[in-house]
Amino acid sequence: MAMPHAAILGIGAYAPSRVMTNAELEQKVDTSNEWIIERTGIEERHIAAPDEAASDLALKAARDAMAMAGVTPQDLDLIVCATVTGDTPFPSTACWLQSKLGAPQAAAFDIAAGCTGFLYGIHVVQNLIRSGAYKKVLLVGVEVLSRVLDWTDRSTCVLLGDAAGAAILGAAVDESGILASNIAADGDKGELLHLPAGGSRHPASHETVDGRLHYFKMNGRETFKHATRNMGEIAQKTLRDAGLGLGDVDLLVPHQANLRIITYLAKALDVPMEKVFTNVQRYGNTSSASIPLALTEAYKAGRVQKGQVILMVAFGAGLTWGATALRW
Ligand SMILES: CC(C)(COP(=O)(O)OP(=O)(O)OC[C@H]1O[C@@H](n2cnc3c(N)ncnc32)[C@H](O)[C@@H]1OP(=O)(O)O)[C@@H](O)C(=O)NCCC(=O)NCCS
């Protein structure tokens, strides 16, 4: 029997209502609106309320995606959350979300792949659907990065934001669906982007708190280099696997880390910027949430039409990177 093809049946997103502008950051650290816009393109980002954790953001995005797909919590047989800033180290955020949704029949687990989390999720989930093991899967990318940012470090705190994006995946009913996907990693470069303490290597202690080791650390320059090279290569491989060329891409939805990286990637791939969706200007880098948030906004703006080829590509901590090509 031919394996069913997996497709995205619904998408949704949520960003907390509180918006933090670059002007506000100028009050916190030695930076300027001009510097942030010139180096990153970011103008503002959303910050979760003190009582909002990852599963709260995820719930709102999930409900939108389920409404679009016409799926109820009882229809779900699996919930996967891509996150590195979950509610708790354990249980998983997917389990907290399962409880909030009221979907006791669904299995639930998290994926930690930094900013590539959502595309790692698509890769895993589409194979589970194709195998016939699961029929209706909720995949969420969610981050509350504001909780792990060092608000005294200007080189990182200006870059990130909080949000959630969700998709319902199931067997495709027509030609639409996931055409090809690839994921990759290079653990040798783990320290380029990492959160040093709070795990079994450096459990929480007065020393880790005093040393500011519970915050996001990044070597921006090195990360930039690897991001552009690896995303370009995996995007091209994924299109080849789908039997397509760059000219077939109707919309490129890249991970929204930084406008310079996106522009560089589009140029390297020879995809005109009119075919590239960007919203990093309004959200900053929301890590695992970035691709589903961008896809949802692109869809709502009418930039994703039936039959079009969408190429998604991401890069993040691990290092990890991945790409998915799909026909909408
Ligand atoms: C972070 C990034 C924007 C910094 O830009 P850059 O051109 O590499 O800048 P550098 O880090 O070399 O810093 C240049 C100068 O700006 C300063 N600077 C850093 N952050 C600043 C800020 N927010 N405001 C003002 N100046 C800042 C640095 O201190 C440095 O000053 P110095 O030359 O006096 O030492 C860039 O490296 C980048 O985009 N990297 C990729 C990050 C990323 O996307 N990560 C997530 C991947 S998922």
The ligand as a Gaussian input file, in Angstrom:
#p B3LYP/6-31G(d) Opt

LIG

0 1
 C       24.300000      39.692000      16.645000
 C       24.704000      40.472000      15.401000
 C       23.518000      41.298000      14.932000
 C       25.839000      41.411000      15.761000
 O       26.274000      42.106000      14.614000
 P       27.831000      42.160000      14.230000
 O       27.936000      42.999000      13.053000
 O       28.312000      40.730000      14.134000
 O       28.417000      42.871000      15.477000
 P       29.534000      42.389000      16.521000
 O       28.977000      41.336000      17.422000
 O       30.774000      42.074000      15.782000
 O       29.684000      43.710000      17.310000
 C       30.083000      44.935000      16.700000
 C       30.083000      46.020000      17.747000
 O       28.718000      46.339000      18.081000
 C       28.577000      46.284000      19.499000
 N       27.196000      45.861000      19.801000
 C       26.716000      44.627000      20.011000
 N       25.409000      44.696000      20.300000
 C       25.065000      45.983000      20.261000
 C       23.857000      46.675000      20.451000
 N       22.699000      46.048000      20.748000
 N       23.864000      48.012000      20.329000
 C       24.978000      48.690000      20.036000
 N       26.154000      48.084000      19.834000
 C       26.193000      46.743000      19.949000
 C       29.593000      45.280000      19.949000
 O       29.896000      45.465000      21.312000
 C       30.753000      45.602000      19.048000
 O       31.413000      46.728000      19.557000
 P       33.019000      46.805000      19.522000
 O       33.374000      46.733000      18.062000
 O       33.277000      48.092000      20.181000
 O       33.478000      45.596000      20.292000
 C       25.171000      39.521000      14.272000
 O       26.377000      38.909000      14.626000
 C       24.178000      38.449000      13.965000
 O       23.134000      38.744000      13.425000
 N       24.509000      37.177000      14.257000
 C       23.604000      36.089000      14.080000
 C       22.751000      36.027000      15.286000
 C       21.589000      35.139000      15.135000
 O       20.792000      35.321000      14.254000
 N       21.429000      34.198000      16.048000
 C       20.331000      33.351000      16.163000
 C       20.468000      32.227000      15.212000
 S       19.106000      31.189000      15.407000

